Structure formats: C-alpha cells, structure tokens
Amino acid sequence: MSRDAAWRDESEIARFNAMAREWWDPNGPMKPLHRLNPTRLGFFRAEAARHFGRDTRALRPFEGLSLLDIGCGAGLVTEPMARMGFDVSGIDPAEENIAIATDHAAKGGLSIRYRAMTVEALLADELYDVVTLLEVVEHVPDVGAMVAEAAKHLKPGGLLIGSTINRTLKAFGLAILGAEYVLRWVPKGTHSYEKFVTPDEFEDHIAAAGLEPMTRQGMVFNPLANQWLLANNTDVNYFVTARKAG
C-alpha cells in the first residue's frame, strides 16, 4: 500500500465533500458532531491545560502554542481552538470541506491556515505542540500509517489527542444501526464497522509511532439530558492522549 493510499479512501472523501455545505448546520448531517462538540472541547481544554501548565480561567489560555487538526472537516474544532489562543492549522483531503472551513473562519474573523491535503504531504520540518486526530481514524484505510505520520509532526514534549469509535457490538448497535438507520442522525453508510478501532489498537499504534500513551477516556450519550458526558465506559466513543518524549 502506498503512503497516499494508506491515508486516502476516495469513497470517504467523496461522501464528506457531498456533506460539506451542511457541515455547520446543527440539524444537518453533522448533527452528532455538533452535539458532542462541547464535551469534546471540554476534554481537550482540560488535557491541554494540564499538559502545558496553562490556566483555563484565562481568556486565551493556549497563546503561543501551535496546533494541527488532521481531518479538520469544516472547522468545528479548529475555530474554538483558535479562540482559545492556539495558532491553528487544519488539513483535510476533502476540498469542499476546506473551502467551507476557510469561508466560515473568514466570516468569523479567525486566522486559521487550512489546506486540502493529507498529513504525509506536510513538510518534514512542520512541527506542532498539539496534533489532533478527532473522529477521523475510523475513515482511513491504515490507522497505523496515519498515527505514524501524525507523530512525525509533533514537537518534543508535544501532545496528541485522538477520539474515535470502539469496535464492539454495542458500538455497531448505537453508532451504525441506531444513529444511521433508526434515528437517522447521520446518512447511511457514514461508518463502517470494520474500520472501527479499539482503544488497545489505537494505543498500540501510538506506541509504535514512538509516543507514550497517557489518558484513555470514554464518552457516552445521555438521551434524557440530550447531551454527551465523559465516562469510564469506552464501549462506544472514547478519547486517547499521548505525549512525545522531550
């Protein structure tokens, strides 16, 4: 498998290109991401503040730190990160996503560097304090190749944060049957069970890339409160974090 083939799934790219114009619609095909984003951002903020010794009470606690969001979509994570003070770059192979992200950030007065590309196309000396892989590894052919490339662009002492869906029967029932076929939160075919990644597999890829796995954190949806909550349960959605030596 070529390096580019390890990263690109043309059918996945075409699917997300088709949904790009609805990315910022909270009731559109990205509705699940809009719902989980506050909890995802809260976890991110807490982990980054602890890792870099920053005060989350500050308006822009991460001023002076750089961040690369791999598979950034139309910017649901990059925009809040820029508002928190990060110098943000976002990459995504879906050109329509990047066009929408660029336009939305400009309208919001945010300076974010977006590029339609895969991580293996980055220059070798392009390094960041934080690299994120959020809801993206379940859409690529070779997770290990993606994690290895991501690790190359992390500064010594830097932080990697990933989130994805576990490969369990419970995840199949909730993330595919429930979300796609019953509740129709996302279009049918958005996820493939075979591409789901267990926490052990994710951390094995992280270790193979030369990083040190740290936190493993679950996230569950509470239908009564209609919100996502952090939990010890990693049966469906979960986060992992890792650091680079130095």
VOBA-1610 file (N, C-alpha, C; in pm, whole numbers, padded with zeros to 5 digits, always signed):
BEGIN
Met+00085-00120+00000Met+00000+00000+00000Met+00087+00124+00000Ser+00062+00217-00091Ser+00139+00340-00097Ser+00108+00427+00023Arg+00196+00525+00048Arg+00173+00614+00162Arg+00042+00691+00144Asp+00015+00734+00021Asp-00107+00809-00002Asp-00229+00720+00012Ala-00220+00595-00038Ala-00332+00502-00027Ala-00361+00467+00117Ala-00258+00470+00202Ala-00279+00441+00343Ala-00364+00547+00410Trp-00369+00664+00349Trp-00440+00778+00408Trp-00572+00805+00341Arg-00579+00784+00210Arg-00694+00827+00131Arg-00789+00712+00101Asp-00915+00734+00129Asp-01023+00645+00085Asp-01113+00734+00001Glu-01107+00719-00132Glu-01176+00812-00220Glu-01326+00814-00197Ser-01384+00699-00161Ser-01528+00697-00135Ser-01562+00779-00010Glu-01475+00772+00091Glu-01496+00852+00213Glu-01482+01001+00181Ile-01382+01037+00104Ile-01360+01177+00069Ile-01479+01231-00009Ala-01530+01153-00103Ala-01645+01196-00181Ala-01768+01215-00093Arg-01785+01126+00005Arg-01900+01135+00096Arg-01895+01265+00176Phe-01779+01299+00228Phe-01768+01420+00309Phe-01769+01547+00224Asn-01719+01537+00103Asn-01732+01651+00011Asn-01879+01684-00013Ala-01960+01579-00028Ala-02103+01598-00056Ala-02176+01662+00061Met-02126+01642+00183Met-02193+01695+00302Met-02135+01829+00347Ala-02031+01877+00278Ala-01956+01993+00327Ala-02042+02116+00350Arg-02134+02146+00259Arg-02212+02268+00269Arg-02311+02266+00385Glu-02335+02149+00440Glu-02426+02137+00554Glu-02352+02117+00686Trp-02219+02127+00682Trp-02137+02095+00799Trp-02172+02181+00921Trp-02199+02308+00898Trp-02226+02400+01009Trp-02373+02407+01048Asp-02457+02328+00983Asp-02599+02321+01019Asp-02615+02227+01140Pro-02653+02279+01257Pro-02662+02194+01376Pro-02768+02085+01366Asn-02857+02096+01270Asn-02960+01994+01250Asn-02939+01917+01120Gly-02822+01934+01058Gly-02790+01867+00934Gly-02720+01734+00957Pro-02650+01682+00856Pro-02585+01551+00867Pro-02474+01546+00972Met-02423+01661+01016Met-02320+01664+01119Met-02379+01692+01258Lys-02508+01671+01271Lys-02576+01694+01399Lys-02509+01622+01516Pro-02468+01494+01502Pro-02400+01427+01613Pro-02271+01497+01657Leu-02195+01550+01560Leu-02071+01621+01595Leu-02102+01750+01669His-02206+01820+01628His-02246+01942+01698His-02285+01910+01842Arg-02353+01798+01861Arg-02397+01760+01995Arg-02281+01723+02087Leu-02184+01651+02032Leu-02074+01605+02118Leu-01963+01708+02131Asn-01964+01813+02046Asn-01854+01907+02044Asn-01827+01975+02178Pro-01929+02023+02253Pro-01899+02086+02382Pro-01823+01994+02477Thr-01862+01868+02483Thr-01793+01773+02570Thr-01654+01743+02518Arg-01642+01729+02388Arg-01511+01705+02325Arg-01416+01821+02352Leu-01465+01944+02337Leu-01382+02061+02360Leu-01346+02076+02508Gly-01439+02040+02597Gly-01409+02046+02740Gly-01297+01951+02778Phe-01301+01830+02725Phe-01193+01734+02750Phe-01062+01785+02694Phe-01066+01834+02572Phe-00946+01887+02506Phe-00884+01999+02589Arg-00966+02094+02629Arg-00917+02210+02705Arg-00851+02167+02835Ala-00914+02074+02905Ala-00861+02028+03034Ala-00729+01953+03016Glu-00722+01866+02915Glu-00600+01788+02893Glu-00484+01877+02848Ala-00511+01970+02757Ala-00406+02059+02709Ala-00357+02151+02820Ala-00449+02201+02903Ala-00410+02289+03014Ala-00322+02215+03114Arg-00358+02091+03144Arg-00278+02013+03238Arg-00140+01982+03180His-00138+01947+03051His-00012+01908+02989His+00086+02024+02979Phe+00035+02141+02946Phe+00122+02257+02924Phe+00124+02354+03042Gly+00054+02318+03149Gly+00055+02404+03268Gly-00013+02538+03245Arg-00124+02539+03174Arg-00195+02662+03144Arg-00317+02679+03234Asp-00356+02805+03255Asp-00470+02839+03340Asp-00595+02852+03252Thr-00691+02761+03270Thr-00811+02764+03186Thr-00902+02882+03218Arg-00874+02956+03324Arg-00955+03075+03353Arg-00916+03191+03263Ala-00802+03180+03198Ala-00759+03286+03105Ala-00847+03286+02981Leu-00861+03402+02920Leu-00944+03414+02800Leu-00885+03335+02684Arg-00753+03340+02669Arg-00683+03267+02564Arg-00568+03188+02627Pro-00602+03078+02694Pro-00502+03007+02775Pro-00389+02942+02696Phe-00406+02922+02565Phe-00306+02849+02488Phe-00229+02938+02391Glu-00224+03066+02423Glu-00147+03161+02343Glu-00002+03115+02334Gly+00054+03119+02213Gly+00193+03080+02193Gly+00213+02934+02158Leu+00106+02855+02158Leu+00114+02714+02122Leu+00052+02691+01984Ser+00109+02596+01910Ser+00059+02565+01776Ser-00018+02434+01776Leu-00113+02423+01686Leu-00199+02304+01680Leu-00226+02266+01536Leu-00221+02136+01508Leu-00258+02081+01378Leu-00376+01988+01397Asp-00488+02018+01330Asp-00606+01931+01333Asp-00610+01853+01203Ile-00585+01723+01213Ile-00582+01635+01096Ile-00722+01581+01069Gly-00771+01601+00947Gly-00909+01565+00917Gly-01004+01666+00979Cys-00977+01793+00954Cys-01045+01902+01025Cys-01188+01925+00980Gly-01230+01863+00869Gly-01364+01889+00821Gly-01381+02036+00788Ala-01495+02093+00829Ala-01523+02234+00801Ala-01493+02324+00920Gly-01424+02270+01023Gly-01372+02357+01127Gly-01445+02360+01261Leu-01522+02256+01294Leu-01593+02257+01422Leu-01499+02259+01542Val-01380+02204+01526Val-01282+02205+01636Val-01179+02316+01618Thr-01136+02340+01495Thr-01030+02438+01474Thr-01072+02578+01517Glu-01196+02616+01493Glu-01239+02751+01529Glu-01237+02774+01680Pro-01295+02686+01762Pro-01284+02706+01907Pro-01140+02704+01957Met-01054+02620+01895Met-00914+02615+01936Met-00844+02748+01906Ala-00877+02809+01793Ala-00818+02939+01759Ala-00863+03044+01861Arg-00989+03038+01902Arg-01040+03135+02001Arg-00974+03115+02137Met-00926+02993+02164Met-00856+02967+02290Met-00710+03012+02285Gly-00664+03060+02170Gly-00529+03113+02161Gly-00432+03033+02080Phe-00467+02911+02040Phe-00377+02831+01959Phe-00354+02896+01823Asp-00233+02879+01769Asp-00202+02910+01630Asp-00240+02783+01552Val-00353+02786+01481Val-00416+02665+01430Val-00395+02644+01281Ser-00364+02519+01245Ser-00365+02472+01107Ser-00461+02354+01098Gly-00535+02348+00988Gly-00625+02236+00966Gly-00605+02179+00828Ile-00597+02045+00820Ile-00582+01980+00690Ile-00691+01875+00673Asp-00735+01857+00549Asp-00838+01759+00517Asp-00828+01732+00367Pro-00837+01605+00325Pro-00827+01576+00182Pro-00951+01614+00103Ala-01063+01642+00173Ala-01187+01680+00104Ala-01185+01831+00075Glu-01167+01866-00051Glu-01150+02006-00089Glu-01272+02092-00056Glu-01392+02035-00065Glu-01512+02111-00032Glu-01514+02147+00117Asn-01468+02055+00200Asn-01459+02085+00344Asn-01370+02205+00368Ile-01255+02206+00304Ile-01159+02315+00323Ile-01215+02447+00274Ala-01286+02445+00163Ala-01347+02568+00110Ala-01448+02625+00210Ile-01533+02538+00264Ile-01633+02583+00361Ile-01565+02631+00489Ala-01464+02558+00535Ala-01392+02595+00657Ala-01327+02732+00642Thr-01262+02755+00529Thr-01193+02881+00504Thr-01291+02998+00504Asp-01403+02979+00437Asp-01504+03085+00428Asp-01566+03114+00566His-01596+03008+00641His-01659+03026+00772His-01566+03096+00870Ala-01438+03059+00868Ala-01341+03122+00957Ala-01324+03270+00923Ala-01320+03301+00793Ala-01303+03441+00750Ala-01421+03525+00796Lys-01541+03471+00786Lys-01660+03544+00829Lys-01659+03568+00979Gly-01592+03479+01053Gly-01583+03493+01197Gly-01461+03571+01243Gly-01383+03621+01148Gly-01264+03699+01181Gly-01152+03617+01241Leu-01146+03488+01206Leu-01043+03400+01261Leu-00934+03372+01159Ser-00811+03370+01206Ser-00697+03342+01119Ser-00655+03196+01141Ile-00699+03108+01051Ile-00668+02966+01057Ile-00613+02924+00921Arg-00503+02851+00922Arg-00442+02807+00797Arg-00502+02672+00758Tyr-00586+02673+00654Tyr-00648+02550+00604Tyr-00584+02507+00473Arg-00566+02375+00458Arg-00511+02321+00334Arg-00579+02189+00299Ala-00610+02171+00170Ala-00668+02047+00122Ala-00555+01949+00092Met-00524+01865+00189Met-00411+01774+00174Met-00417+01665+00281Thr-00335+01564+00265Thr-00319+01461+00367Thr-00190+01486+00445Val-00178+01425+00561Val-00068+01457+00651Val+00067+01419+00593Glu+00070+01317+00507Glu+00200+01275+00454Glu+00258+01377+00358Ala+00176+01474+00314Ala+00224+01578+00222Ala+00284+01697+00295Leu+00276+01701+00428Leu+00335+01810+00504Leu+00487+01806+00494Leu+00550+01922+00501Leu+00696+01927+00504Leu+00747+01865+00634Ala+00862+01801+00627Ala+00914+01728+00741Ala+00940+01818+00861Asp+00974+01945+00838Asp+01007+02034+00949Asp+00886+02111+01001Glu+00766+02072+00959Glu+00644+02138+01005Glu+00598+02068+01134Leu+00630+02130+01249Leu+00606+02067+01379Leu+00509+02151+01462Tyr+00433+02081+01549Tyr+00328+02145+01628Tyr+00334+02099+01773Asp+00286+02186+01862Asp+00277+02150+02004Asp+00166+02047+02028Val+00058+02059+01953Val-00056+01967+01966Val-00097+01918+01828Val-00123+01787+01818Val-00178+01729+01696Val-00304+01653+01735Thr-00413+01674+01660Thr-00538+01606+01692Thr-00581+01514+01579Leu-00639+01400+01619Leu-00700+01303+01529Leu-00839+01276+01584Leu-00934+01360+01552Leu-01068+01356+01612Leu-01171+01305+01513Glu-01231+01191+01545Glu-01333+01131+01459Glu-01284+01120+01314Val-01162+01072+01298Val-01105+01061+01164Val-01043+00924+01137Val-00984+00859+01238Val-00914+00733+01211Val-01009+00622+01165Glu-01138+00636+01197Glu-01236+00534+01153Glu-01275+00554+01006His-01212+00648+00938His-01244+00672+00798His-01124+00652+00705Val-01014+00596+00756Val-00896+00578+00672Val-00861+00430+00659Pro-00793+00391+00551Pro-00759+00250+00530Pro-00653+00196+00626Asp-00559+00280+00671Asp-00447+00232+00751Asp-00425+00326+00870Val-00481+00289+00985Val-00473+00374+01104Val-00329+00390+01150Gly-00252+00281+01147Gly-00113+00288+01191Gly-00031+00387+01111Ala-00053+00389+00979Ala+00019+00483+00893Ala-00017+00627+00926Met-00146+00651+00953Met-00189+00786+00988Met-00128+00831+01120Val-00132+00746+01220Val-00078+00782+01351Val+00072+00806+01341Ala+00142+00722+01265Ala+00286+00739+01248Ala+00320+00873+01183Glu+00242+00911+01081Glu+00266+01040+01016Glu+00234+01155+01111Ala+00126+01142+01187Ala+00089+01247+01282Ala+00200+01267+01385Ala+00258+01158+01433Ala+00362+01166+01535Ala+00486+01239+01485Lys+00515+01228+01356Lys+00632+01294+01298Lys+00621+01446+01306His+00499+01497+01316His+00478+01642+01315His+00446+01697+01453Leu+00478+01618+01555Leu+00460+01662+01693Leu+00595+01705+01750Lys+00598+01821+01810Lys+00722+01869+01873Lys+00759+01781+01992Pro+00887+01774+02029Pro+00925+01706+02154Pro+00849+01768+02271Gly+00792+01683+02355Gly+00710+01731+02466Gly+00568+01763+02426Gly+00535+01742+02298Gly+00402+01776+02247Gly+00296+01675+02286Leu+00171+01711+02257Leu+00054+01634+02297Leu-00027+01591+02176Leu-00060+01463+02169Leu-00152+01411+02068Leu-00283+01375+02135Ile-00395+01416+02074Ile-00528+01381+02125Ile-00607+01317+02012Gly-00660+01199+02038Gly-00741+01130+01939Gly-00876+01091+01997Ser-00975+01080+01911Ser-01106+01029+01953Ser-01167+00953+01838Thr-01239+00845+01871Thr-01296+00760+01767Thr-01403+00670+01828Ile-01442+00567+01753Ile-01547+00473+01795Ile-01486+00334+01812Asn-01517+00272+01923Asn-01466+00138+01952Asn-01532+00034+01861Arg-01461-00074+01836Arg-01515-00183+01753Arg-01577-00289+01845Thr-01700-00262+01887Thr-01776-00353+01973Thr-01916-00369+01915Leu-01985-00474+01959Leu-02123-00493+01914Leu-02211-00378+01961Lys-02182-00326+02080Lys-02258-00212+02131Lys-02240-00091+02039Ala-02117-00068+01995Ala-02091+00043+01903Ala-02162+00021+01770Phe-02164-00102+01722Phe-02235-00132+01598Phe-02383-00099+01612Gly-02440-00138+01727Gly-02581-00113+01751Gly-02616+00034+01763Leu-02530+00110+01832Leu-02560+00252+01856Leu-02512+00344+01744Ala-02388+00326+01701Ala-02329+00419+01605Ala-02371+00393+01461Ile-02406+00268+01430Ile-02447+00236+01293Ile-02597+00211+01285Leu-02646+00104+01350Leu-02789+00074+01341Leu-02873+00187+01399Gly-02836+00234+01519Gly-02915+00338+01584Gly-02903+00473+01515Ala-02779+00523+01502Ala-02757+00660+01452Ala-02787+00673+01302Glu-02760+00567+01224Glu-02776+00578+01079Glu-02911+00527+01029Tyr-02962+00419+01088Tyr-03082+00356+01032Tyr-03209+00383+01111Val-03198+00400+01241Val-03318+00422+01324Val-03341+00571+01346Leu-03244+00639+01410Leu-03259+00781+01441Leu-03227+00870+01321Arg-03149+00816+01226Arg-03109+00890+01106Arg-03038+01021+01140Trp-02953+01014+01243Trp-02872+01131+01281Trp-02768+01162+01174Val-02715+01057+01110Val-02616+01074+01003Val-02659+00989+00885Pro-02613+01023+00763Pro-02651+00945+00644Pro-02606+00800+00655Lys-02685+00711+00598Lys-02648+00570+00595Lys-02515+00553+00522Gly-02432+00467+00577Gly-02301+00442+00518Gly-02190+00532+00568Thr-02223+00622+00663Thr-02119+00711+00716Thr-02009+00633+00785His-02046+00525+00855His-01948+00446+00928His-01944+00302+00877Ser-01828+00243+00890Ser-01809+00102+00858Ser-01754+00031+00982Tyr-01824-00072+01026Tyr-01784-00141+01149Tyr-01640-00192+01141Glu-01599-00239+01025Glu-01465-00296+01010Glu-01357-00191+01032Lys-01389-00063+01015Lys-01290+00043+01031Lys-01285+00098+01175Phe-01377+00055+01260Phe-01372+00100+01398Phe-01244+00049+01463Val-01193+00121+01561Val-01062+00095+01621Val-01078+00079+01773Thr-01028-00030+01828Thr-01036-00047+01973Thr-00932+00043+02042Pro-00956+00076+02170Pro-00857+00157+02242Pro-00719+00091+02247Asp-00715-00042+02264Asp-00586-00110+02267Asp-00513-00095+02133Glu-00587-00109+02023Glu-00526-00094+01891Glu-00475+00048+01871Phe-00555+00145+01910Phe-00515+00285+01895Phe-00386+00311+01973Glu-00381+00264+02096Glu-00263+00288+02179Glu-00143+00208+02129Asp-00166+00092+02069Asp-00055+00017+02009Asp+00005+00097+01892His-00080+00156+01811His-00031+00240+01700His+00046+00360+01755Ile-00005+00419+01861Ile+00061+00533+01924Ile+00202+00495+01972Ala+00211+00381+02042Ala+00340+00336+02094Ala+00436+00302+01980Ala+00384+00240+01873Ala+00467+00205+01758Ala+00522+00329+01689Ala+00449+00441+01704Ala+00493+00568+01643Ala+00592+00642+01732Gly+00628+00583+01846Gly+00727+00644+01933Gly+00671+00738+02037Leu+00540+00736+02056Leu+00476+00823+02156Leu+00440+00742+02280Glu+00417+00813+02389Glu+00382+00749+02515Glu+00232+00766+02541Pro+00153+00656+02535Pro+00010+00668+02566Pro-00010+00717+02709Met-00111+00803+02727Met-00138+00856+02861Met-00283+00829+02902Thr-00373+00918+02865Thr-00511+00909+02910Thr-00597+00828+02815Arg-00688+00749+02872Arg-00795+00683+02797Arg-00926+00721+02865Gln-01017+00784+02790Gln-01138+00839+02849Gln-01260+00809+02761Gly-01365+00756+02821Gly-01487+00727+02748Gly-01579+00847+02741Met-01675+00839+02649Met-01776+00942+02634Met-01907+00874+02597Val-02016+00908+02668Val-02144+00843+02644Val-02252+00948+02622Phe-02356+00909+02548Phe-02468+01000+02523Phe-02579+00971+02622Asn-02625+01076+02692Asn-02736+01065+02786Asn-02862+01114+02715Pro-02953+01023+02674Pro-03071+01066+02598Pro-03166+01151+02680Leu-03171+01132+02812Leu-03261+01211+02895Leu-03216+01357+02901Ala-03085+01377+02912Ala-03030+01513+02916Ala-03000+01566+02775Asn-03008+01476+02676Asn-02977+01511+02536Asn-02838+01572+02524Gln-02740+01508+02593Gln-02604+01558+02585Gln-02504+01446+02606Trp-02381+01474+02560Trp-02271+01380+02579Trp-02201+01410+02711Leu-02157+01303+02778Leu-02089+01316+02906Leu-01963+01231+02906Leu-01859+01278+02975Leu-01740+01195+02994Leu-01774+01081+03088Ala-01715+00964+03063Ala-01746+00846+03144Ala-01629+00750+03141Asn-01630+00653+03233Asn-01527+00549+03232Asn-01552+00447+03122Asn-01673+00442+03072Asn-01713+00343+02972Asn-01660+00381+02834Thr-01577+00295+02776Thr-01520+00320+02643Thr-01579+00226+02538Asp-01696+00168+02566Asp-01756+00069+02475Asp-01790+00127+02339Val-01820+00256+02332Val-01859+00316+02205Val-01762+00429+02168Asn-01779+00545+02224Asn-01691+00659+02193Asn-01584+00674+02300Tyr-01464+00712+02259Tyr-01357+00731+02356Tyr-01249+00823+02303Phe-01170+00877+02397Phe-01053+00958+02368Phe-00927+00882+02408Val-00816+00913+02344Val-00683+00872+02391Val-00592+00994+02379Thr-00495+01004+02469Thr-00394+01107+02458Thr-00256+01044+02469Ala-00158+01114+02417Ala-00020+01063+02421Ala+00075+01182+02417Arg+00197+01161+02465Arg+00299+01265+02463Arg+00422+01217+02386Lys+00497+01314+02335Lys+00622+01284+02269Lys+00736+01318+02366Ala+00831+01229+02378Ala+00942+01250+02470Ala+01011+01382+02444Gly+01062+01443+02552Gly+01134+01566+02538Gly+01062+01683+02598
//
